């Protein structure tokens, strides 16, 4: 006796936010099943809400997407919706995702009606229900937006007579999984033209999902993310030059993405291309600052500092990163950023102010009194305003005295205003 199965349990795509719409659609399908099949079974109500190819309507095409014939029908659709809906929703956005689900369902029902009326008109009176077409639309969108995705499946192969039992989890490329599914649908649809299962609805939903995702511009974003994922995989394998090449291909599609610039910088460091790596990290930090993500910019800067000692940003960016590091509680890192700024841009009007603030951070926040004293000694008072010249003299003569936070805040504000 021989038996095997492949049971999907997820994907390798990480969601950046909670898939609320997917959860809502799963709950709506389950609730509709409980209300119409469990609590108050009503065949008449189900027939009224079902899509009828002989008498199609937009409302019934939508309501039919939330009805199911039995528990197994519901479980299959909810399983695929729950597993694959989240990544697609995350990439398309919640609004476009729910439109995709509903439109795919409507177009899937329309495809089923067209095929039934053409090939088996006698079946046009039978109602069509199920979320399969809408879920197939999500599969189509997955192919367009996440062509690099891999489906995680639990597999088992059992050969009882030979005593062979193989159980495990493996990853299958989503493209292969969906193509296999398409083949099955086509085979059944062609072999059973008078069957009651709406195979053409499934295929119609898939085509609708592909078309809708492409129309929404998801194909370009899919190609871009596929390049980035390839670069990350090459990095994991230690193939630095291939990773850098994939990043360069991704940047041709989206030149301003800071995440790709950061990966590019890591690959270039590993490949020994220091100057190009510094430029890549500069662009990564600049991109994060441009979109207002100063915390992310600070973390990218710390990575650059670790991988490329001595690398410094342009003056305005270096000061913004130093301020972001201070807000993050990275006081020693903020002090180092200010010291590097003063060393690299010694003629900048704010170079001595940066040294003074670095000393303040080390004295009061980093707990490095000796390092702070050395910084205060290095500050050139002639390049400070009278206010901060007085403050420096007080610091040099009374280093052990604690200074109020307002002084550091005021100094930080002056630096930000003049940078």
N, C-alpha and C positions, 0 to 999 in steps of 0.2 A: 504494500500500500504506500502511495506517495502523496505527500500533501505539502503545499507551500503557500505563503501569503506575504504580501507587502502592505504594511499598514502605516499611512502617513502620520507623523507625530509633530511636525513643525517644519520650519525652514531655517536657513543659516543667515537670514536677514534680521538685523537688530532694528527694532522700532525705537524712534527717538521720542515718542510720546504715546500715551495710552490710546488704544484704538476704540474710542468711545462709540463711534458709529457702528463699527463691527459688532461690538457687544450689544448695542441696541437692536440691530437687525437679527442677531441670534435670539435675543430675548423675545422679539416680536414674533418670530417664527414658532418658537416654543409655546408662547402664550396663545397664539392662534390655534395651535394643535390641541392644547389643553382645553380651550374653550369649545372648539367644534367637534373634538373627538373623544374627550374624556369626561368633562363636567356635564356638558349638555350636547350629546351627539345629535347632530341635525343634518341628515343627508340633503334635505331640501335647501337649507341655508348654504351648504357647501356647493350644491349645484348652482344656486343663484349667484354665488361669488366667483365660481370657476369661469375660466375662459372657454368659450365655445366657438370653434372654428367656423361653424355655420352662421353664427351671429356674433361676430367679434365686436368688442368695445374697449376703449382705453381703460375705463375703470376696472372692468373685469380682468384685463391683462395685468393690472397692478395687484389687485386683491388675490388673484390666483397665485402670485409669487410668494404668498405667505401661507398657503394651504398645502397639506400633505396627505397622502393616501393612508399611510400607516407609520408606525414608529420607526421602521428601518428606513423608509423614504426620508423621514425627517432627520434621522441621525446622520445619514450620509451627507445630506446637504449642509446641515449645521456644522458637521466636522470640517468640511472643506472651507466653508465660510469662515469659521473661527480660526483655522490654521493659516489660510492664505489671505484673508481679508485685511488683517492687521498691517502687514508690510505694504500692501497696495494702498490702503488708506493713508498710511504714514507718508508715502511718497506723493500721492496725488492731492492730499488734503481732504478734510472731512466733507466739504461741500461737493466737490467734484466726485468724491467716492460714492455718496448716496445717489447722485444723479446717474453715475455709471451703473450702479446696482439696478435702479428702477428702469432706466432706458434699456439696459441689456435684457431685463426681464420682458419688457414690452416687445422689443424687437424679436426676442426668442419666440414668444408666443405667436407673433406675426409670421415668422418663418415656418413654424409648425403648421399654422393654418394654411399657408400657401402650398406647402407640400401635400398636406392631406387633401385639400380641394383638388389638387392636380392629379395625385396618384391613387387616392382612395376616398372618393367623395362620400362613400357610405359611412365613413368614420367621423365625418364632420359634426355629427350631432353629439358625439361623446365629449365630455368636458376635459379640459387639460388643467392640471394643478401642479404646483411644485416650484421650489426656488432654483431648480437645476439650471434653467436658462440664465438667471441672474448670476448665479455662482459661476457658470461657464464664462460669463462676461468678465468676472474678476480674474479668471484664468487667462483670458485673452489680454487683459491689461497687464497682468504679471509678465507675460511674454514680451510686451513692449517696454514697460518701465523697468523691469528687473530681469533682463535676459540672462544675467549671470547667476541668478538665484539657484540654490540647490535645495531640494526637498529632503528632509530628514525622515527616513522610514525605518520602522521596526520590521525586520524580516525573520522568517522562520522557514526552514526546510526540514521536513520530517519524512524519513523513509523507514517506516516501522519494521518491515521485513528484514532490512539490512542493519537496523540499529543505528542509523545516522540521524543525528539531531543537531542542526545548526541554527542558532538564534543569535541575532545581533542587531546593531543599528548602523545604517549606512546612509550616505548622501547620494542622491540621484539628481543630475542636472534637471532643472525645472522644464527646460525645453524638451528633453527626452521624455519626461513624465507626461507632459501635455500632449506630445505627439503620439505617444502610445494610447492615451485616452481618446484622441481624435480617431485613431485607427479603429478602436473598438466601437465608437459611436457610428462611424461610417459602415463598418461591417454589419452591425445589427440593423442600422437604418435601411441598408440595401437588401439584406437577407430577409427582413421581416417588414415588408411594406404595409402590411395590414395589422401590425402589432399595436398594442395599446400604449406602449411606452413612447414618450415624445422625444425620440432620438434627434430629430431634426430641430427641435427646440434647443437642445444642448448645443448643436453645431451653430445654430443661428445666434445663440447668446455668445459663443466664443468669437465668432466673426464680428459681432456688434462690439464686444469689449475691445478687440484689437483696433477697430476703426475709431471708436470713441477715444481711446487712449492716445492714438496717433494724432487725432484731430486736436487734442488738448496739448500737444507738444511734448508728450512723454517720451517719444522715441529718442530725441536728442539728449534728454536727461538720463535716459537709460544707457545710452552709449557712453556718456561721461562717467556715470557711476561704475559701469563695467570696467572701464580703463583704470579707475581708481582702485577697485577691488583687485584687479590683476596686479597692480603695482604693489599693493599690500601683501599679496601672496608671494610675489617675487622677493619682497623684503624678508618674509618669514623663511624663505628658502635660501637666503644669502646671495641671491642673484641681483647684485646692486645695479649693474648697468642696464639689465632688462627692466628693473623697477623704475630707473630714471627715464628710460625710453617710454614706458607706459604713462608716466606723469607728464612728459612733454606732449604726448598725444592727447591726454585729457585736457591739458592747458590750451591746446589749440581749439578745443570745443568751448572751454570756459576759462579765459585767461586770468580772471580775478578771484578764483576760488582759493581762499587762504589755506584750507585743509590740504589741497593738492600741493600747494607750494611747500607746506611743512613736510609732507611725505617726500617730495622732491629733494628738499634740503637734507633729510636723513639719508636718502639714497646717495646723494652726491658726497656727503661726508664719508660714507663707507667706501665710496669709489675713489676717495682721495682727491676730489676736486674742490678744494677749500674755497677758492674765490667764488665759484658758481654756487656753492652751498650757502655762503654768506648772503649772496644776492637773493637766493630762494627764501631764506629765512627772513630777510628784510621785507620781501613781498608778502610773506605769510603774516608777519606782525602788522604790517601796514594794512593788509586786507581786514584783519580782525578789528583794528582801530577804526577803519573806515566805516564798518557796520556797527560800531559802538560796543563791540564785545571786548572791553578793556581787560576783563579778567582772563579771557582766552588769550588775548595778546600777551599778557604777562606770563602765562604758562608756556607759550611758544618761545618767548624771549629766554626764559629759564632754560629751556631745552637748547636753544642756540648757545647760551653762555656755557652750558655743560659740554656740548659737542665741539664748540669752536671758541676756545678761550681767547679773549682779546677782541672778539668781534663786537662792534658797537653800531647802534642805529643812528639815523639822522638825528640832529639835536632835538627837534620838537617831539619826535616819536620816543626817543630815549627818556625824556622827561615825563611824558605821559605814562610810559611803562613803569617808571620808578614810582609814580604816584599810585598806579594800580597795584603794584606790589605792596606798597605800604597799606593800602586799604584791605588787601588780602591777608595782612598780618605777617607778610614775609619781610620783616624789618631789615635783617642783615642783607637779603637779596636786594632790597630797595637801596640800601646804603652803597652796595657794590655797584649798582647801576648808576648811581649819582657820581661815584668816584670815577668809574669808567668814562662817563660823560665828560667830566672835568678834564681827565687826562687826554681824551681823544679830541676834544674841542676846547683846548686851553684858551683860545682867544675869544671864545663865545662870551658875550656880556654876562651870562649867568653862570659861568664856570665856577667862580668863587662862592656864589650863593649855593650851588650844588654841593660843594665841599662842606660848607657850613651846615646844610641840612643833613648831609650824611653823618657829620659829627653828632648832631642832635639825635639822630636815630640810634646811633651806637651808644651814646651816653645814657639815654633814658629808656630806650625800648629793647635794644639788643643786649644791654648789660655789659658793654665793652668799654669801660672807662679809659683804659690805656690806648685803645685804638682811636677813641674819640679825641683824646688829648693830642695825639699825633696829627689828626685831621685839623683840629683847631689851630695847631702851630703852622700847618701848611697853607692856611687861608691867607691870601694877600688882602689886608684890610683896605688898601688903596682902591681896590676895585669893588668895594661895597658902598652902599649908601650910608649916610651918617647914622641912621637908625641901627643898621645891622653892624656897623663898625663898633658902636657902643656895646651891642649885645655880644660881639666877639670878645671884646676886652673883658667883659664880665665873665665870660666862659673860660677864658684863659687864666684868670685869677681865682675863680671859684668853681673849678670843675666839679667838685663833689656836691655842690648844691643842686637840688632838683629844680628843673625849670618847668613852668606850666605848659600844658599841651597847646595852649593858645599861641605860644611863640612858634611852635613847629607848624601849626596850622597856618599862621600868618606868613611864615617863610615859604611854605608850600604854595600858598595862594600867589605870592609875589613871583615865584618861579613860573607858575602856570600862566600868569598874566603877561609875562615878558618873553616867554619862549617863542 
